[in-house]
Amino acid sequence: MIPSVYPIKFFFWVLFLIPCLGLSLALGQEMDKESIQQKAKEGYHHSFHDVEHYAQIFESRQRDKWQKPDRVVEALDIKPGYSIADLGAGTGYFTRRFSKEVGEKGTVYALDSEPAMIKYLKKEVKEKKLKNVVVKQVQPGNPSLESQSVNIIFLCEVYHHIDNRIAYLKKLSSSLKKGGKIVLIDFYPHAPYGPPRKHRLSEETAIAEFKLAGYKLLKKHGFLPYQYFLEFVPKNEP
């Protein structure tokens, strides 16, 4: 009986295909990385100068129903004395709540790039006597936070507006105190509220961008109906 050569040929084909498969996977991962980086370069921009119009939206009872601000604040486990950066603070929807949680020894930095919003915020802070709130106008792309200055960096419905997001996230890392975290809340692509759908970022995209910027996902909350709610820490954190 003559032995078949097919098993031998098959064996050599396997030896040839394995490294090719590995190369294909590596190239695919590299392409995915490039795709993520490319998408992260450009945010969605529009003016918020009509503050009274946006205040009616941001401060509405309808928003309270799906934003669940009290549950969000509770989930963050804020301690008295904490320093929190509210990036894109807008009308101060969360700023006011953070002010109450951090107490007299804490600080809330209400940061925004829109001059009209800053004017509105300063008026709110003065009228409500929020002595632990610092209102500051920042430039897009520059959070203007000092090194190791905050326990929490909070981005609610603002992440999709940021240009060069991966570079921006890398800047934020140095601003965190030891054990600090970045909190991200933004709209699902299918949500009935939020920016135009073509400008929304999926949860998977956001996580991928944070990972490329040197963070790891710490916690995911699932109680918001229209938004993902994620917590990240630098990868070097235990």
C-alpha positions as CSV (number, residue, x, y, z in Angstrom):
1,M,0.0,0.0,0.0
2,I,1.4,3.4,-1.0
3,P,1.2,6.0,1.7
4,S,-0.8,9.1,0.9
5,V,1.1,12.4,0.5
6,Y,-1.9,14.6,1.3
7,P,-1.4,14.6,5.1
8,I,2.2,15.8,4.5
9,K,1.1,18.5,2.1
10,F,-1.7,19.6,4.5
11,F,0.9,19.8,7.3
12,F,3.1,22.1,5.3
13,W,0.2,24.3,4.3
14,V,-0.7,24.7,8.0
15,L,2.9,25.8,8.7
16,F,2.7,28.3,5.9
17,L,-0.7,29.7,6.8
18,I,-0.2,30.2,10.6
19,P,2.3,33.1,10.2
20,C,0.2,34.6,7.4
21,L,-2.8,34.6,9.7
22,G,-0.8,36.2,12.4
23,L,0.4,38.9,10.0
24,S,-3.2,39.5,8.9
25,L,-4.4,39.9,12.4
26,A,-1.6,42.3,13.3
27,L,-2.3,44.4,10.2
28,G,-6.0,44.4,11.0
29,Q,-5.3,45.6,14.6
30,E,-3.0,48.3,13.2
31,M,-5.6,49.4,10.7
32,D,-8.2,49.5,13.5
33,K,-5.8,51.6,15.6
34,E,-5.3,54.0,12.7
35,S,-9.1,54.2,12.1
36,I,-9.7,55.0,15.8
37,Q,-7.0,57.7,15.8
38,Q,-8.4,59.3,12.6
39,K,-11.9,59.4,13.9
40,A,-10.7,61.0,17.2
41,K,-9.3,64.0,15.4
42,E,-12.4,65.9,14.7
43,G,-15.3,66.8,17.1
44,Y,-18.7,68.2,16.5
45,H,-18.9,72.0,16.8
46,H,-21.7,74.5,17.1
47,S,-22.3,77.7,19.1
48,F,-23.9,77.8,22.6
49,H,-24.0,81.6,22.7
50,D,-27.8,81.6,23.1
51,V,-27.6,80.6,26.8
52,E,-31.2,81.2,27.7
53,H,-32.3,78.8,25.0
54,Y,-29.9,76.1,26.1
55,A,-30.7,76.7,29.8
56,Q,-34.3,75.8,29.1
57,I,-33.1,72.5,27.7
58,F,-30.2,71.7,30.1
59,E,-32.2,72.6,33.2
60,S,-35.5,71.1,32.2
61,R,-37.5,68.6,34.3
62,Q,-37.7,66.4,31.3
63,R,-33.9,66.1,31.4
64,D,-34.0,65.2,35.1
65,K,-36.1,62.2,34.2
66,W,-33.6,60.5,32.0
67,Q,-30.4,62.1,33.2
68,K,-31.0,60.9,36.8
69,P,-28.5,63.4,38.2
70,D,-28.9,62.3,41.8
71,R,-28.2,58.7,40.9
72,V,-25.2,59.8,38.9
73,V,-23.7,61.8,41.7
74,E,-24.3,58.9,44.2
75,A,-22.6,56.5,41.8
76,L,-19.5,58.6,41.7
77,D,-18.9,58.1,45.5
78,I,-17.7,61.7,46.0
79,K,-16.0,62.4,49.3
80,P,-16.0,65.7,51.2
81,G,-12.8,67.6,50.3
82,Y,-12.7,66.2,46.7
83,S,-11.6,68.4,43.8
84,I,-13.8,67.9,40.7
85,A,-13.3,69.4,37.2
86,D,-16.6,69.7,35.4
87,L,-15.4,70.0,31.8
88,G,-18.0,71.7,29.6
89,A,-20.0,72.7,32.6
90,G,-22.6,74.5,30.6
91,T,-25.3,76.0,32.8
92,G,-23.9,74.2,35.9
93,Y,-26.4,71.4,36.0
94,F,-23.9,69.0,37.6
95,T,-21.6,71.8,39.0
96,R,-24.2,72.7,41.6
97,R,-24.6,69.1,42.7
98,F,-20.9,68.5,43.0
99,S,-20.5,71.7,45.0
100,K,-22.9,70.3,47.6
101,E,-21.1,66.9,47.7
102,V,-17.5,68.1,48.1
103,G,-18.4,70.5,50.9
104,E,-16.5,73.6,52.2
105,K,-13.1,71.9,51.9
106,G,-13.6,70.7,48.4
107,T,-13.4,72.5,45.1
108,V,-15.4,72.3,41.8
109,Y,-13.8,73.7,38.7
110,A,-16.6,74.7,36.3
111,L,-14.8,74.9,33.0
112,D,-16.3,75.9,29.6
113,S,-15.0,77.4,26.3
114,E,-18.2,79.4,25.5
115,P,-17.9,82.9,26.9
116,A,-21.7,83.3,27.2
117,M,-21.8,80.1,29.3
118,I,-19.0,81.4,31.5
119,K,-21.0,84.6,32.1
120,Y,-24.1,82.6,33.0
121,L,-22.1,80.3,35.3
122,K,-20.5,83.2,37.2
123,K,-24.0,84.7,37.8
124,E,-25.3,81.4,39.0
125,V,-22.4,80.8,41.4
126,K,-22.8,84.3,42.8
127,E,-26.5,84.1,43.3
128,K,-26.4,80.6,44.8
129,K,-23.3,81.5,46.9
130,L,-21.4,78.5,45.8
131,K,-18.1,79.5,47.4
132,N,-16.3,76.3,46.5
133,V,-16.9,76.7,42.8
134,V,-14.2,78.2,40.5
135,V,-15.6,79.3,37.1
136,K,-13.0,79.4,34.4
137,Q,-13.0,79.9,30.6
138,V,-10.7,77.4,28.8
139,Q,-9.6,77.1,25.2
140,P,-10.8,74.1,23.2
141,G,-8.1,71.5,23.4
142,N,-6.6,72.9,26.6
143,P,-8.3,72.0,29.9
144,S,-5.9,74.3,31.8
145,L,-5.8,72.0,34.9
146,E,-2.7,71.9,37.1
147,S,-0.8,68.7,37.7
148,Q,-2.4,66.3,40.1
149,S,-5.1,68.8,41.0
150,V,-8.4,66.9,40.8
151,N,-9.9,63.6,42.0
152,I,-12.5,63.5,39.3
153,I,-12.7,64.8,35.8
154,F,-16.3,64.8,34.6
155,L,-17.3,65.0,31.0
156,C,-21.1,64.8,30.4
157,E,-22.4,65.3,26.9
158,V,-19.2,67.1,25.9
159,Y,-16.8,64.4,24.7
160,H,-18.1,64.3,21.1
161,H,-17.3,68.0,20.8
162,I,-13.6,67.6,21.4
163,D,-11.0,67.7,18.6
164,N,-7.9,65.4,18.8
165,R,-9.5,63.5,21.6
166,I,-6.7,61.0,22.2
167,A,-4.1,63.8,22.7
168,Y,-6.6,65.7,24.9
169,L,-7.1,62.6,27.1
170,K,-3.4,62.3,27.5
171,K,-3.2,65.9,28.7
172,L,-5.9,65.1,31.3
173,S,-4.0,62.2,32.8
174,S,-1.4,64.4,34.5
175,S,-4.2,66.5,36.2
176,L,-5.5,63.5,38.2
177,K,-4.5,63.0,41.7
178,K,-3.4,59.5,42.8
179,G,-6.5,57.3,42.6
180,G,-8.3,59.9,40.5
181,K,-10.6,59.0,37.6
182,I,-12.2,60.4,34.5
183,V,-16.0,60.0,34.1
184,L,-17.6,60.0,30.7
185,I,-21.3,60.3,30.0
186,D,-22.5,60.6,26.4
187,F,-25.4,59.6,24.2
188,Y,-25.9,56.3,22.5
189,P,-26.2,56.5,18.7
190,H,-29.8,55.4,18.9
191,A,-31.0,57.7,21.7
192,P,-33.9,60.1,21.0
193,Y,-32.0,63.0,22.5
194,G,-28.5,64.3,21.8
195,P,-26.5,65.7,18.9
196,P,-27.1,64.7,15.3
197,R,-26.7,61.0,15.0
198,K,-23.8,61.3,12.6
199,H,-21.8,63.2,15.2
200,R,-22.4,60.7,18.0
201,L,-19.7,58.3,19.3
202,S,-20.6,54.7,20.2
203,E,-19.6,53.4,23.6
204,E,-17.1,51.0,21.9
205,T,-15.4,53.9,20.1
206,A,-15.1,55.9,23.3
207,I,-13.6,53.0,25.2
208,A,-11.2,52.3,22.3
209,E,-10.0,56.0,22.3
210,F,-9.5,56.0,26.1
211,K,-7.4,52.8,25.8
212,L,-5.2,54.3,23.1
213,A,-4.8,57.3,25.4
214,G,-3.4,55.2,28.2
215,Y,-6.5,54.4,30.3
216,K,-8.4,51.4,31.4
217,L,-12.1,51.0,32.0
218,L,-12.8,50.9,35.8
219,K,-16.5,50.7,35.9
220,K,-19.6,50.8,33.7
221,H,-23.0,51.9,34.9
222,G,-26.1,50.8,33.1
223,F,-29.0,52.8,34.7
224,L,-29.1,55.7,32.2
225,P,-31.6,55.0,29.4
226,Y,-30.1,57.1,26.7
227,Q,-26.4,57.4,27.6
228,Y,-23.4,55.3,28.5
229,F,-21.8,56.1,31.8
230,L,-18.2,55.0,32.1
231,E,-15.3,55.5,34.6
232,F,-11.7,55.3,33.6
233,V,-8.4,55.4,35.4
234,P,-4.8,55.5,34.0
235,K,-3.4,52.1,33.2
236,N,-0.7,52.5,35.7
237,E,-3.2,52.7,38.5
238,P,-3.6,49.4,40.5
